[in-house]
Amino acid sequence: MIPVPNKTDANALDAVRQEALDRWRSRHGVSGRASVGAMIEAASIAQLVATDEGPCFEPDAFGELVTFIAELPF
């Protein structure tokens, strides 16, 4: 698990999560399959894992989270 930066470094956390989201989208080809809003929401709450390539989301769990958020009725 990637340690969360302190609250004064919130922009760094956003950049890390954006990088992980970009990596996940490029590997899973989901640009048209899931709503951008659901992916952004999932990226804001999903757990990050450390890899040799940098921080990532666990692919299957993140995909399930995106689908769950996209299907919420509100």
mmCIF file of the N, C-alpha and C atoms, coordinates in Angstrom:
data_MODEL
# 
_entry.id   MODEL 
# 
loop_
_atom_site.group_PDB 
_atom_site.id 
_atom_site.type_symbol 
_atom_site.label_atom_id 
_atom_site.label_alt_id 
_atom_site.label_comp_id 
_atom_site.label_asym_id 
_atom_site.label_entity_id 
_atom_site.label_seq_id 
_atom_site.pdbx_PDB_ins_code 
_atom_site.Cartn_x 
_atom_site.Cartn_y 
_atom_site.Cartn_z 
_atom_site.occupancy 
_atom_site.B_iso_or_equiv 
_atom_site.pdbx_formal_charge 
_atom_site.auth_seq_id 
_atom_site.auth_comp_id 
_atom_site.auth_asym_id 
_atom_site.auth_atom_id 
_atom_site.pdbx_PDB_model_num 
ATOM 1   N N  . MET A 1 1  ? 0.846   -1.175 0.000   1.00 0.00 ? 1  MET A N  1 
ATOM 2   C CA . MET A 1 1  ? 0.000   0.000  0.000   1.00 0.00 ? 1  MET A CA 1 
ATOM 3   C C  . MET A 1 1  ? 0.892   1.239  0.000   1.00 0.00 ? 1  MET A C  1 
ATOM 4   N N  . ILE A 1 2  ? 0.470   2.253  -0.753  1.00 0.00 ? 2  ILE A N  1 
ATOM 5   C CA . ILE A 1 2  ? 1.197   3.517  -0.842  1.00 0.00 ? 2  ILE A CA 1 
ATOM 6   C C  . ILE A 1 2  ? 0.799   4.388  0.344   1.00 0.00 ? 2  ILE A C  1 
ATOM 7   N N  . PRO A 1 3  ? 1.766   4.957  1.061   1.00 0.00 ? 3  PRO A N  1 
ATOM 8   C CA . PRO A 1 3  ? 1.399   5.857  2.154   1.00 0.00 ? 3  PRO A CA 1 
ATOM 9   C C  . PRO A 1 3  ? 0.723   7.112  1.623   1.00 0.00 ? 3  PRO A C  1 
ATOM 10  N N  . VAL A 1 4  ? -0.270  7.567  2.343   1.00 0.00 ? 4  VAL A N  1 
ATOM 11  C CA . VAL A 1 4  ? -1.012  8.761  1.946   1.00 0.00 ? 4  VAL A CA 1 
ATOM 12  C C  . VAL A 1 4  ? -0.244  9.987  2.405   1.00 0.00 ? 4  VAL A C  1 
ATOM 13  N N  . PRO A 1 5  ? -0.010  10.941 1.504   1.00 0.00 ? 5  PRO A N  1 
ATOM 14  C CA . PRO A 1 5  ? 0.667   12.178 1.915   1.00 0.00 ? 5  PRO A CA 1 
ATOM 15  C C  . PRO A 1 5  ? -0.167  12.932 2.949   1.00 0.00 ? 5  PRO A C  1 
ATOM 16  N N  . ASN A 1 6  ? 0.479   13.794 3.710   1.00 0.00 ? 6  ASN A N  1 
ATOM 17  C CA . ASN A 1 6  ? -0.285  14.562 4.692   1.00 0.00 ? 6  ASN A CA 1 
ATOM 18  C C  . ASN A 1 6  ? -1.225  15.526 3.963   1.00 0.00 ? 6  ASN A C  1 
ATOM 19  N N  . LYS A 1 7  ? -2.142  16.082 4.702   1.00 0.00 ? 7  LYS A N  1 
ATOM 20  C CA . LYS A 1 7  ? -3.187  16.909 4.101   1.00 0.00 ? 7  LYS A CA 1 
ATOM 21  C C  . LYS A 1 7  ? -2.635  18.137 3.382   1.00 0.00 ? 7  LYS A C  1 
ATOM 22  N N  . THR A 1 8  ? -1.473  18.612 3.748   1.00 0.00 ? 8  THR A N  1 
ATOM 23  C CA . THR A 1 8  ? -0.918  19.784 3.078   1.00 0.00 ? 8  THR A CA 1 
ATOM 24  C C  . THR A 1 8  ? -0.356  19.423 1.706   1.00 0.00 ? 8  THR A C  1 
ATOM 25  N N  . ASP A 1 9  ? -0.254  18.143 1.409   1.00 0.00 ? 9  ASP A N  1 
ATOM 26  C CA . ASP A 1 9  ? 0.285   17.700 0.129   1.00 0.00 ? 9  ASP A CA 1 
ATOM 27  C C  . ASP A 1 9  ? -0.814  17.045 -0.719  1.00 0.00 ? 9  ASP A C  1 
ATOM 28  N N  . ALA A 1 10 ? -2.025  17.593 -0.669  1.00 0.00 ? 10 ALA A N  1 
ATOM 29  C CA . ALA A 1 10 ? -3.176  17.021 -1.367  1.00 0.00 ? 10 ALA A CA 1 
ATOM 30  C C  . ALA A 1 10 ? -2.983  16.997 -2.878  1.00 0.00 ? 10 ALA A C  1 
ATOM 31  N N  . ASN A 1 11 ? -2.307  17.997 -3.454  1.00 0.00 ? 11 ASN A N  1 
ATOM 32  C CA . ASN A 1 11 ? -2.082  18.003 -4.891  1.00 0.00 ? 11 ASN A CA 1 
ATOM 33  C C  . ASN A 1 11 ? -1.208  16.846 -5.335  1.00 0.00 ? 11 ASN A C  1 
ATOM 34  N N  . ALA A 1 12 ? -0.235  16.458 -4.522  1.00 0.00 ? 12 ALA A N  1 
ATOM 35  C CA . ALA A 1 12 ? 0.611   15.320 -4.854  1.00 0.00 ? 12 ALA A CA 1 
ATOM 36  C C  . ALA A 1 12 ? -0.222  14.040 -4.889  1.00 0.00 ? 12 ALA A C  1 
ATOM 37  N N  . LEU A 1 13 ? -1.138  13.897 -3.960  1.00 0.00 ? 13 LEU A N  1 
ATOM 38  C CA . LEU A 1 13 ? -2.013  12.732 -3.950  1.00 0.00 ? 13 LEU A CA 1 
ATOM 39  C C  . LEU A 1 13 ? -2.855  12.719 -5.214  1.00 0.00 ? 13 LEU A C  1 
ATOM 40  N N  . ASP A 1 14 ? -3.384  13.846 -5.613  1.00 0.00 ? 14 ASP A N  1 
ATOM 41  C CA . ASP A 1 14 ? -4.167  13.919 -6.833  1.00 0.00 ? 14 ASP A CA 1 
ATOM 42  C C  . ASP A 1 14 ? -3.331  13.508 -8.043  1.00 0.00 ? 14 ASP A C  1 
ATOM 43  N N  . ALA A 1 15 ? -2.102  13.956 -8.099  1.00 0.00 ? 15 ALA A N  1 
ATOM 44  C CA . ALA A 1 15 ? -1.224  13.624 -9.224  1.00 0.00 ? 15 ALA A CA 1 
ATOM 45  C C  . ALA A 1 15 ? -0.921  12.133 -9.247  1.00 0.00 ? 15 ALA A C  1 
ATOM 46  N N  . VAL A 1 16 ? -0.706  11.542 -8.088  1.00 0.00 ? 16 VAL A N  1 
ATOM 47  C CA . VAL A 1 16 ? -0.428  10.108 -8.003  1.00 0.00 ? 16 VAL A CA 1 
ATOM 48  C C  . VAL A 1 16 ? -1.645  9.314  -8.456  1.00 0.00 ? 16 VAL A C  1 
ATOM 49  N N  . ARG A 1 17 ? -2.806  9.706  -8.002  1.00 0.00 ? 17 ARG A N  1 
ATOM 50  C CA . ARG A 1 17 ? -4.027  8.997  -8.390  1.00 0.00 ? 17 ARG A CA 1 
ATOM 51  C C  . ARG A 1 17 ? -4.332  9.177  -9.874  1.00 0.00 ? 17 ARG A C  1 
ATOM 52  N N  . GLN A 1 18 ? -4.059  10.360 -10.412 1.00 0.00 ? 18 GLN A N  1 
ATOM 53  C CA . GLN A 1 18 ? -4.260  10.590 -11.849 1.00 0.00 ? 18 GLN A CA 1 
ATOM 54  C C  . GLN A 1 18 ? -3.326  9.700  -12.666 1.00 0.00 ? 18 GLN A C  1 
ATOM 55  N N  . GLU A 1 19 ? -2.090  9.605  -12.233 1.00 0.00 ? 19 GLU A N  1 
ATOM 56  C CA . GLU A 1 19 ? -1.125  8.741  -12.914 1.00 0.00 ? 19 GLU A CA 1 
ATOM 57  C C  . GLU A 1 19 ? -1.584  7.281  -12.880 1.00 0.00 ? 19 GLU A C  1 
ATOM 58  N N  . ALA A 1 20 ? -2.050  6.834  -11.720 1.00 0.00 ? 20 ALA A N  1 
ATOM 59  C CA . ALA A 1 20 ? -2.535  5.454  -11.604 1.00 0.00 ? 20 ALA A CA 1 
ATOM 60  C C  . ALA A 1 20 ? -3.768  5.232  -12.478 1.00 0.00 ? 20 ALA A C  1 
ATOM 61  N N  . LEU A 1 21 ? -4.661  6.204  -12.536 1.00 0.00 ? 21 LEU A N  1 
ATOM 62  C CA . LEU A 1 21 ? -5.853  6.093  -13.375 1.00 0.00 ? 21 LEU A CA 1 
ATOM 63  C C  . LEU A 1 21 ? -5.467  6.048  -14.849 1.00 0.00 ? 21 LEU A C  1 
ATOM 64  N N  . ASP A 1 22 ? -4.574  6.913  -15.266 1.00 0.00 ? 22 ASP A N  1 
ATOM 65  C CA . ASP A 1 22 ? -4.122  6.914  -16.660 1.00 0.00 ? 22 ASP A CA 1 
ATOM 66  C C  . ASP A 1 22 ? -3.506  5.567  -17.027 1.00 0.00 ? 22 ASP A C  1 
ATOM 67  N N  . ARG A 1 23 ? -2.704  5.023  -16.134 1.00 0.00 ? 23 ARG A N  1 
ATOM 68  C CA . ARG A 1 23 ? -2.067  3.728  -16.373 1.00 0.00 ? 23 ARG A CA 1 
ATOM 69  C C  . ARG A 1 23 ? -3.134  2.637  -16.502 1.00 0.00 ? 23 ARG A C  1 
ATOM 70  N N  . TRP A 1 24 ? -4.101  2.641  -15.605 1.00 0.00 ? 24 TRP A N  1 
ATOM 71  C CA . TRP A 1 24 ? -5.161  1.626  -15.624 1.00 0.00 ? 24 TRP A CA 1 
ATOM 72  C C  . TRP A 1 24 ? -5.976  1.727  -16.908 1.00 0.00 ? 24 TRP A C  1 
ATOM 73  N N  . ARG A 1 25 ? -6.351  2.941  -17.301 1.00 0.00 ? 25 ARG A N  1 
ATOM 74  C CA . ARG A 1 25 ? -7.149  3.120  -18.522 1.00 0.00 ? 25 ARG A CA 1 
ATOM 75  C C  . ARG A 1 25 ? -6.385  2.669  -19.759 1.00 0.00 ? 25 ARG A C  1 
ATOM 76  N N  . SER A 1 26 ? -5.102  2.962  -19.829 1.00 0.00 ? 26 SER A N  1 
ATOM 77  C CA . SER A 1 26 ? -4.336  2.571  -21.016 1.00 0.00 ? 26 SER A CA 1 
ATOM 78  C C  . SER A 1 26 ? -4.179  1.057  -21.107 1.00 0.00 ? 26 SER A C  1 
ATOM 79  N N  . ARG A 1 27 ? -4.126  0.391  -19.990 1.00 0.00 ? 27 ARG A N  1 
ATOM 80  C CA . ARG A 1 27 ? -3.963  -1.062 -19.993 1.00 0.00 ? 27 ARG A CA 1 
ATOM 81  C C  . ARG A 1 27 ? -5.264  -1.813 -20.197 1.00 0.00 ? 27 ARG A C  1 
ATOM 82  N N  . HIS A 1 28 ? -6.370  -1.198 -19.836 1.00 0.00 ? 28 HIS A N  1 
ATOM 83  C CA . HIS A 1 28 ? -7.636  -1.927 -19.857 1.00 0.00 ? 28 HIS A CA 1 
ATOM 84  C C  . HIS A 1 28 ? -8.592  -1.443 -20.931 1.00 0.00 ? 28 HIS A C  1 
ATOM 85  N N  . GLY A 1 29 ? -8.197  -0.470 -21.709 1.00 0.00 ? 29 GLY A N  1 
ATOM 86  C CA . GLY A 1 29 ? -8.991  -0.020 -22.846 1.00 0.00 ? 29 GLY A CA 1 
ATOM 87  C C  . GLY A 1 29 ? -10.445 0.245  -22.542 1.00 0.00 ? 29 GLY A C  1 
ATOM 88  N N  . VAL A 1 30 ? -10.716 1.004  -21.522 1.00 0.00 ? 30 VAL A N  1 
ATOM 89  C CA . VAL A 1 30 ? -12.088 1.220  -21.083 1.00 0.00 ? 30 VAL A CA 1 
ATOM 90  C C  . VAL A 1 30 ? -12.596 2.615  -21.401 1.00 0.00 ? 30 VAL A C  1 
ATOM 91  N N  . SER A 1 31 ? -11.966 3.309  -22.285 1.00 0.00 ? 31 SER A N  1 
ATOM 92  C CA . SER A 1 31 ? -12.320 4.710  -22.523 1.00 0.00 ? 31 SER A CA 1 
ATOM 93  C C  . SER A 1 31 ? -13.807 4.907  -22.807 1.00 0.00 ? 31 SER A C  1 
ATOM 94  N N  . GLY A 1 32 ? -14.451 4.014  -23.527 1.00 0.00 ? 32 GLY A N  1 
ATOM 95  C CA . GLY A 1 32 ? -15.859 4.189  -23.841 1.00 0.00 ? 32 GLY A CA 1 
ATOM 96  C C  . GLY A 1 32 ? -16.787 3.351  -22.995 1.00 0.00 ? 32 GLY A C  1 
ATOM 97  N N  . ARG A 1 33 ? -16.234 2.418  -22.238 1.00 0.00 ? 33 ARG A N  1 
ATOM 98  C CA . ARG A 1 33 ? -17.060 1.455  -21.511 1.00 0.00 ? 33 ARG A CA 1 
ATOM 99  C C  . ARG A 1 33 ? -17.608 1.996  -20.187 1.00 0.00 ? 33 ARG A C  1 
ATOM 100 N N  . ALA A 1 34 ? -16.868 2.808  -19.529 1.00 0.00 ? 34 ALA A N  1 
ATOM 101 C CA . ALA A 1 34 ? -17.297 3.310  -18.228 1.00 0.00 ? 34 ALA A CA 1 
ATOM 102 C C  . ALA A 1 34 ? -17.334 4.826  -18.261 1.00 0.00 ? 34 ALA A C  1 
ATOM 103 N N  . SER A 1 35 ? -18.198 5.387  -17.468 1.00 0.00 ? 35 SER A N  1 
ATOM 104 C CA . SER A 1 35 ? -18.285 6.842  -17.441 1.00 0.00 ? 35 SER A CA 1 
ATOM 105 C C  . SER A 1 35 ? -17.034 7.425  -16.800 1.00 0.00 ? 35 SER A C  1 
ATOM 106 N N  . VAL A 1 36 ? -16.628 8.556  -17.310 1.00 0.00 ? 36 VAL A N  1 
ATOM 107 C CA . VAL A 1 36 ? -15.465 9.240  -16.772 1.00 0.00 ? 36 VAL A CA 1 
ATOM 108 C C  . VAL A 1 36 ? -15.702 9.593  -15.310 1.00 0.00 ? 36 VAL A C  1 
ATOM 109 N N  . GLY A 1 37 ? -16.909 10.016 -14.986 1.00 0.00 ? 37 GLY A N  1 
ATOM 110 C CA . GLY A 1 37 ? -17.233 10.365 -13.604 1.00 0.00 ? 37 GLY A CA 1 
ATOM 111 C C  . GLY A 1 37 ? -17.041 9.198  -12.654 1.00 0.00 ? 37 GLY A C  1 
ATOM 112 N N  . ALA A 1 38 ? -17.465 8.007  -13.075 1.00 0.00 ? 38 ALA A N  1 
ATOM 113 C CA . ALA A 1 38 ? -17.311 6.820  -12.235 1.00 0.00 ? 38 ALA A CA 1 
ATOM 114 C C  . ALA A 1 38 ? -15.834 6.488  -12.043 1.00 0.00 ? 38 ALA A C  1 
ATOM 115 N N  . MET A 1 39 ? -15.042 6.650  -13.099 1.00 0.00 ? 39 MET A N  1 
ATOM 116 C CA . MET A 1 39 ? -13.612 6.370  -12.977 1.00 0.00 ? 39 MET A CA 1 
ATOM 117 C C  . MET A 1 39 ? -12.927 7.370  -12.050 1.00 0.00 ? 39 MET A C  1 
ATOM 118 N N  . ILE A 1 40 ? -13.306 8.636  -12.156 1.00 0.00 ? 40 ILE A N  1 
ATOM 119 C CA . ILE A 1 40 ? -12.709 9.655  -11.288 1.00 0.00 ? 40 ILE A CA 1 
ATOM 120 C C  . ILE A 1 40 ? -13.099 9.414  -9.834  1.00 0.00 ? 40 ILE A C  1 
ATOM 121 N N  . GLU A 1 41 ? -14.363 9.103  -9.608  1.00 0.00 ? 41 GLU A N  1 
ATOM 122 C CA . GLU A 1 41 ? -14.819 8.823  -8.240  1.00 0.00 ? 41 GLU A CA 1 
ATOM 123 C C  . GLU A 1 41 ? -14.101 7.606  -7.675  1.00 0.00 ? 41 GLU A C  1 
ATOM 124 N N  . ALA A 1 42 ? -13.983 6.550  -8.465  1.00 0.00 ? 42 ALA A N  1 
ATOM 125 C CA . ALA A 1 42 ? -13.289 5.345  -8.010  1.00 0.00 ? 42 ALA A CA 1 
ATOM 126 C C  . ALA A 1 42 ? -11.826 5.652  -7.711  1.00 0.00 ? 42 ALA A C  1 
ATOM 127 N N  . ALA A 1 43 ? -11.194 6.445  -8.568  1.00 0.00 ? 43 ALA A N  1 
ATOM 128 C CA . ALA A 1 43 ? -9.791  6.791  -8.358  1.00 0.00 ? 43 ALA A CA 1 
ATOM 129 C C  . ALA A 1 43 ? -9.586  7.596  -7.085  1.00 0.00 ? 43 ALA A C  1 
ATOM 130 N N  . SER A 1 44 ? -10.598 8.333  -6.681  1.00 0.00 ? 44 SER A N  1 
ATOM 131 C CA . SER A 1 44 ? -10.451 9.152  -5.470  1.00 0.00 ? 44 SER A CA 1 
ATOM 132 C C  . SER A 1 44 ? -10.533 8.333  -4.192  1.00 0.00 ? 44 SER A C  1 
ATOM 133 N N  . ILE A 1 45 ? -11.069 7.095  -4.276  1.00 0.00 ? 45 ILE A N  1 
ATOM 134 C CA . ILE A 1 45 ? -11.230 6.302  -3.056  1.00 0.00 ? 45 ILE A CA 1 
ATOM 135 C C  . ILE A 1 45 ? -10.530 4.945  -3.089  1.00 0.00 ? 45 ILE A C  1 
ATOM 136 N N  . ALA A 1 46 ? -10.077 4.505  -4.252  1.00 0.00 ? 46 ALA A N  1 
ATOM 137 C CA . ALA A 1 46 ? -9.462  3.181  -4.365  1.00 0.00 ? 46 ALA A CA 1 
ATOM 138 C C  . ALA A 1 46 ? -8.087  3.151  -3.705  1.00 0.00 ? 46 ALA A C  1 
ATOM 139 N N  . GLN A 1 47 ? -7.739  1.983  -3.210  1.00 0.00 ? 47 GLN A N  1 
ATOM 140 C CA . GLN A 1 47 ? -6.434  1.786  -2.594  1.00 0.00 ? 47 GLN A CA 1 
ATOM 141 C C  . GLN A 1 47 ? -5.365  1.709  -3.680  1.00 0.00 ? 47 GLN A C  1 
ATOM 142 N N  . LEU A 1 48 ? -4.256  2.380  -3.437  1.00 0.00 ? 48 LEU A N  1 
ATOM 143 C CA . LEU A 1 48 ? -3.115  2.337  -4.347  1.00 0.00 ? 48 LEU A CA 1 
ATOM 144 C C  . LEU A 1 48 ? -2.149  1.241  -3.896  1.00 0.00 ? 48 LEU A C  1 
ATOM 145 N N  . VAL A 1 49 ? -1.518  0.585  -4.864  1.00 0.00 ? 49 VAL A N  1 
ATOM 146 C CA . VAL A 1 49 ? -0.497  -0.411 -4.558  1.00 0.00 ? 49 VAL A CA 1 
ATOM 147 C C  . VAL A 1 49 ? 0.796   -0.017 -5.259  1.00 0.00 ? 49 VAL A C  1 
ATOM 148 N N  . ALA A 1 50 ? 1.909   -0.343 -4.635  1.00 0.00 ? 50 ALA A N  1 
ATOM 149 C CA . ALA A 1 50 ? 3.218   -0.024 -5.204  1.00 0.00 ? 50 ALA A CA 1 
ATOM 150 C C  . ALA A 1 50 ? 3.622   -1.107 -6.197  1.00 0.00 ? 50 ALA A C  1 
ATOM 151 N N  . THR A 1 51 ? 4.108   -0.696 -7.357  1.00 0.00 ? 51 THR A N  1 
ATOM 152 C CA . THR A 1 51 ? 4.637   -1.617 -8.358  1.00 0.00 ? 51 THR A CA 1 
ATOM 153 C C  . THR A 1 51 ? 5.975   -1.078 -8.848  1.00 0.00 ? 51 THR A C  1 
ATOM 154 N N  . ASP A 1 52 ? 6.661   -1.863 -9.658  1.00 0.00 ? 52 ASP A N  1 
ATOM 155 C CA . ASP A 1 52 ? 7.926   -1.402 -10.230 1.00 0.00 ? 52 ASP A CA 1 
ATOM 156 C C  . ASP A 1 52 ? 7.738   -0.190 -11.126 1.00 0.00 ? 52 ASP A C  1 
ATOM 157 N N  . GLU A 1 53 ? 6.536   -0.042 -11.693 1.00 0.00 ? 53 GLU A N  1 
ATOM 158 C CA . GLU A 1 53 ? 6.245   1.076  -12.592 1.00 0.00 ? 53 GLU A CA 1 
ATOM 159 C C  . GLU A 1 53 ? 5.701   2.295  -11.868 1.00 0.00 ? 53 GLU A C  1 
ATOM 160 N N  . GLY A 1 54 ? 5.498   2.181  -10.585 1.00 0.00 ? 54 GLY A N  1 
ATOM 161 C CA . GLY A 1 54 ? 4.936   3.269  -9.802  1.00 0.00 ? 54 GLY A CA 1 
ATOM 162 C C  . GLY A 1 54 ? 3.599   2.856  -9.198  1.00 0.00 ? 54 GLY A C  1 
ATOM 163 N N  . PRO A 1 55 ? 2.899   3.782  -8.568  1.00 0.00 ? 55 PRO A N  1 
ATOM 164 C CA . PRO A 1 55 ? 1.634   3.466  -7.925  1.00 0.00 ? 55 PRO A CA 1 
ATOM 165 C C  . PRO A 1 55 ? 0.571   3.081  -8.950  1.00 0.00 ? 55 PRO A C  1 
ATOM 166 N N  . CYS A 1 56 ? -0.199  2.061  -8.601  1.00 0.00 ? 56 CYS A N  1 
ATOM 167 C CA . CYS A 1 56 ? -1.269  1.567  -9.486  1.00 0.00 ? 56 CYS A CA 1 
ATOM 168 C C  . CYS A 1 56 ? -2.474  1.194  -8.634  1.00 0.00 ? 56 CYS A C  1 
ATOM 169 N N  . PHE A 1 57 ? -3.588  1.007  -9.319  1.00 0.00 ? 57 PHE A N  1 
ATOM 170 C CA . PHE A 1 57 ? -4.758  0.412  -8.692  1.00 0.00 ? 57 PHE A CA 1 
ATOM 171 C C  . PHE A 1 57 ? -4.733  -1.075 -9.009  1.00 0.00 ? 57 PHE A C  1 
ATOM 172 N N  . GLU A 1 58 ? -5.219  -1.902 -8.084  1.00 0.00 ? 58 GLU A N  1 
ATOM 173 C CA . GLU A 1 58 ? -5.319  -3.330 -8.356  1.00 0.00 ? 58 GLU A CA 1 
ATOM 174 C C  . GLU A 1 58 ? -6.358  -3.478 -9.463  1.00 0.00 ? 58 GLU A C  1 
ATOM 175 N N  . PRO A 1 59 ? -5.993  -4.030 -10.609 1.00 0.00 ? 59 PRO A N  1 
ATOM 176 C CA . PRO A 1 59 ? -6.839  -3.960 -11.810 1.00 0.00 ? 59 PRO A CA 1 
ATOM 177 C C  . PRO A 1 59 ? -8.261  -4.496 -11.649 1.00 0.00 ? 59 PRO A C  1 
ATOM 178 N N  . ASP A 1 60 ? -8.413  -5.697 -11.127 1.00 0.00 ? 60 ASP A N  1 
ATOM 179 C CA . ASP A 1 60 ? -9.759  -6.278 -11.035 1.00 0.00 ? 60 ASP A CA 1 
ATOM 180 C C  . ASP A 1 60 ? -10.626 -5.541 -10.018 1.00 0.00 ? 60 ASP A C  1 
ATOM 181 N N  . ALA A 1 61 ? -10.054 -5.259 -8.854  1.00 0.00 ? 61 ALA A N  1 
ATOM 182 C CA . ALA A 1 61 ? -10.820 -4.565 -7.819  1.00 0.00 ? 61 ALA A CA 1 
ATOM 183 C C  . ALA A 1 61 ? -11.215 -3.166 -8.279  1.00 0.00 ? 61 ALA A C  1 
ATOM 184 N N  . PHE A 1 62 ? -10.305 -2.479 -8.955  1.00 0.00 ? 62 PHE A N  1 
ATOM 185 C CA . PHE A 1 62 ? -10.616 -1.132 -9.428  1.00 0.00 ? 62 PHE A CA 1 
ATOM 186 C C  . PHE A 1 62 ? -11.712 -1.179 -10.486 1.00 0.00 ? 62 PHE A C  1 
ATOM 187 N N  . GLY A 1 63 ? -11.628 -2.121 -11.403 1.00 0.00 ? 63 GLY A N  1 
ATOM 188 C CA . GLY A 1 63 ? -12.671 -2.270 -12.426 1.00 0.00 ? 63 GLY A CA 1 
ATOM 189 C C  . GLY A 1 63 ? -14.031 -2.532 -11.815 1.00 0.00 ? 63 GLY A C  1 
ATOM 190 N N  . GLU A 1 64 ? -14.077 -3.379 -10.793 1.00 0.00 ? 64 GLU A N  1 
ATOM 191 C CA . GLU A 1 64 ? -15.341 -3.658 -10.107 1.00 0.00 ? 64 GLU A CA 1 
ATOM 192 C C  . GLU A 1 64 ? -15.875 -2.408 -9.423  1.00 0.00 ? 64 GLU A C  1 
ATOM 193 N N  . LEU A 1 65 ? -14.988 -1.628 -8.814  1.00 0.00 ? 65 LEU A N  1 
ATOM 194 C CA . LEU A 1 65 ? -15.404 -0.395 -8.148  1.00 0.00 ? 65 LEU A CA 1 
ATOM 195 C C  . LEU A 1 65 ? -15.972 0.603  -9.150  1.00 0.00 ? 65 LEU A C  1 
ATOM 196 N N  . VAL A 1 66 ? -15.326 0.741  -10.303 1.00 0.00 ? 66 VAL A N  1 
ATOM 197 C CA . VAL A 1 66 ? -15.827 1.646  -11.347 1.00 0.00 ? 66 VAL A CA 1 
ATOM 198 C C  . VAL A 1 66 ? -17.220 1.211  -11.789 1.00 0.00 ? 66 VAL A C  1 
ATOM 199 N N  . THR A 1 67 ? -17.398 -0.082 -12.018 1.00 0.00 ? 67 THR A N  1 
ATOM 200 C CA . THR A 1 67 ? -18.707 -0.601 -12.439 1.00 0.00 ? 67 THR A CA 1 
ATOM 201 C C  . THR A 1 67 ? -19.754 -0.352 -11.363 1.00 0.00 ? 67 THR A C  1 
ATOM 202 N N  . PHE A 1 68 ? -19.401 -0.600 -10.106 1.00 0.00 ? 68 PHE A N  1 
ATOM 203 C CA . PHE A 1 68 ? -20.345 -0.395 -9.009  1.00 0.00 ? 68 PHE A CA 1 
ATOM 204 C C  . PHE A 1 68 ? -20.785 1.067  -8.939  1.00 0.00 ? 68 PHE A C  1 
ATOM 205 N N  . ILE A 1 69 ? -19.827 1.968  -9.009  1.00 0.00 ? 69 ILE A N  1 
ATOM 206 C CA . ILE A 1 69 ? -20.161 3.402  -8.935  1.00 0.00 ? 69 ILE A CA 1 
ATOM 207 C C  . ILE A 1 69 ? -21.013 3.824  -10.136 1.00 0.00 ? 69 ILE A C  1 
ATOM 208 N N  . ALA A 1 70 ? -20.673 3.326  -11.315 1.00 0.00 ? 70 ALA A N  1 
ATOM 209 C CA . ALA A 1 70 ? -21.430 3.684  -12.513 1.00 0.00 ? 70 ALA A CA 1 
ATOM 210 C C  . ALA A 1 70 ? -22.877 3.219  -12.441 1.00 0.00 ? 70 ALA A C  1 
ATOM 211 N N  . GLU A 1 71 ? -23.125 2.149  -11.707 1.00 0.00 ? 71 GLU A N  1 
ATOM 212 C CA . GLU A 1 71 ? -24.485 1.586  -11.627 1.00 0.00 ? 71 GLU A CA 1 
ATOM 213 C C  . GLU A 1 71 ? -25.305 2.134  -10.466 1.00 0.00 ? 71 GLU A C  1 
ATOM 214 N N  . LEU A 1 72 ? -24.730 2.992  -9.645  1.00 0.00 ? 72 LEU A N  1 
ATOM 215 C CA . LEU A 1 72 ? -25.496 3.570  -8.536  1.00 0.00 ? 72 LEU A CA 1 
ATOM 216 C C  . LEU A 1 72 ? -26.666 4.392  -9.102  1.00 0.00 ? 72 LEU A C  1 
ATOM 217 N N  . PRO A 1 73 ? -27.817 4.318  -8.463  1.00 0.00 ? 73 PRO A N  1 
ATOM 218 C CA . PRO A 1 73 ? -29.002 4.985  -9.020  1.00 0.00 ? 73 PRO A CA 1 
ATOM 219 C C  . PRO A 1 73 ? -29.059 6.493  -8.808  1.00 0.00 ? 73 PRO A C  1 
ATOM 220 N N  . PHE A 1 74 ? -28.066 7.072  -8.198  1.00 0.00 ? 74 PHE A N  1 
ATOM 221 C CA . PHE A 1 74 ? -28.078 8.524  -7.987  1.00 0.00 ? 74 PHE A CA 1 
ATOM 222 C C  . PHE A 1 74 ? -26.861 9.181  -8.529  1.00 0.00 ? 74 PHE A C  1 
# 
